[in-house]
Amino acid sequence: MAELKVTQVRSTIGVKPKARGTMRALGLRGIGQTNVLPDRPEIHGMIRKVSHLVTVEEAAAEPKAKAKAEPTAKATEKDTEKDDVEEADES
């Protein structure tokens, strides 16, 4: 699914409350803030209402990271240290 990168470029001071609410719904709270949103008709309508306050560009699709099946080396070392301490306490 395509995504849009929306960036706030103008302030909402002096803007009507409905436009301010639309900016908040887009996830924008201040100048320079960016949010990546899905490319859907509802989002396009919201952007159209506040087009004078934002810039829009296509966001590059990033591949999702796969979950690691093996524990990290640090976790393994900690487990080994705990085992060593328990063995020392038993002796």
Steps between C-alpha positions, in 0.01 A plus 500: 500500500631845409569755771507880513752710690318809632701790646361808673655814349278777640367581845142433607482832688207697360364195320140390552446237770383237250829532308693471828308184581581359157870570557485314833318211331783484246740471795661841450552727798765750389693648212752257354331192643453211257268201505474203262139410426330239280397611152121484543211723386428615859856623541489675161187688611663609824810617313284692254339694789838611639704508177610859576671378820674180385720349230444145377735253332508126436667306778746226405373160604734352761520123540387376839768349724473129567486377858817333625459136594824473699578697816770764481855432618458726805193312619691173468796639697273620780332162523841332520613739776184425702562127464863545616390698806238240591756221469745692721229553765418129505864401565 
